[in-house]
Amino acid sequence: MKINWGTGIVIAIVAFISFIMFFVVTMTTSHDANHDLVTEEYYKAELGYQKEIDAERNASIASSQIEIKKSPEGLLVIFPDGYDDTNVKGIVSLYRPSNKNLDFDLPISLSNSHLLIPDNQLLDGRWDIKVFWEHEEKEFLHKESITF
């Protein structure tokens, strides 16, 4: 039995479509590929984005900036002089792009104008850090990406 050109082309197209459909079904049903959004309620978070922009602007025009440094004990968030534990409240959010199960938030509780995030809570790799704090009824936000 001979296969002519028309039959060969139809067989090639059907084989190609089958190949593509196999990979589409495999990728959409696979639990290995994580298809989560960055935040659970993305659109709700988007509505509060102007508040973040204003807080970032406040932090950038402040007379002195906070610093994030690595130390042997962990990650040190150093606030400028004038901040003490009674007039600063806020939260430090650590986001791990590679695994959402490693994300965590810490309330800001200062001692000697700095906050220590212990080494045992941080795995090696990239971390996105957001420090959101309120001082004298003004909101501030500092964002930074580090490799720990």
N, C-alpha and C positions, 0 to 999 in steps of 0.2 A: 504494500500500500504506500503510495506516494503522497506526501504532504506538499501542497502547492504554497505559493507565497501568501495568499490571502489567509489560509488556515494557519500558517506559521505566525503571521502578525496577530491574529486573534488569540492564539494560544499565548503569545508573549505578553499581550496586553492583559489578559485574564490572570496570568501568573504574576505580573507586576502589581495589579490591583489587589490580588490576594496577599502578596508580600506586604504591601502598605497597610492593608486592613489588619493583618496579624500584629504589626507593631503598634498601630493605634489602639487596638483592644488591649494588648499587653501593657502599654504604658498607662492607660486610663484605669485599669483595674489593679495595677501593681501598688502595693503599700510601701515599696522601697522609695518611690519618688514622693516627696512631701510637697503637697500642693496647698499648704496653708498660706494665708495672708500674713503680713508682718504683724498686724494686730488683729485681735478677734473681731472687734467692732470698728472696722476701718472707717466707715462713713461717719459714724458718731465722733470718732477722734478727729476727723477732718474739720468738723465744725469748730473745734476748739483750737485750731491751728493758729489763728490770729493772736490768741493769748500767748502761744509759744514764741511767735515772732516778736511781740512786744517785750517779753521777758528776755529773749536773746539780745535785743537792742539795748535793754537796760544793763545787761551784763557787759556788753561790749563798750558802752560809754562810761562805765563805772571807773572811778579813779584807780582802782587796783583790781587785778583779776585773780581768780582762784587758779591753783596749779594742781595737776594730777601727776604724781610721781610714783615710780616703782621703788619699793624698799624690800629688804629681806623678810620683813614680817607680812608684807602684802602690798596693797595699793593705798597710797596716802593721798587724801584730798585735803589740800591746804587752803584755808580761807585767809583772806587778807586781814591785817590788823584792824581791830575795831569790832570784829565779830566775836561774840561769846555765846555760851550755851543757852543763855536766857532769851536772847532776841533773834535767834535764827531757828526757823523750822522749815522743813522740806523733806525731800526724798531723793535718794540716789538710785537710779535705775540702771542696771547692767543688762545689756542685751547681747546674746550670743547668736550671730547670724547663722551659724551652722546647726544649732540645736535649740529649739525654743524651750525645751525642758530645763536648760541650764540658766534661763533668765531669772533674775530676782531683783527685788526692790529692798532698799534699806532706808529706814527713817534717819534723818540727820540728827545725830546727838554729838555735839562737839565737846572736845576736851582739849584745851590749849590751842584753840583755833584750827584744829585739824580733825579729820575723820579717818580712821583706819579700817579698810576692808581686809579682813584676814586672808592670808595666802591659801588656806585650805578651802575657801569658797570659789577660788578662781582656777580654772584649768588653763593650760597653755593654749595660746591661740588668740584670735582677734575678738575684742570686746568693744561694743559701742556703749559709751557711758553718757548718761544725761544726769546732770545735777540741777535739780529744780529747788530753789529755796526762796524764802520770803524773809526780808529784813526791813524793819521799820515800815511795814505795810506796803512794801514795794517788791514785786516779783522779779526773779532773775533766773536765767537758764544758761547753763554751759554744756555744750556737746563736744565730745571728743571720741576718737577711735584709737585704741591702743592694741598692741600685740603684747600679751603677757607671757 
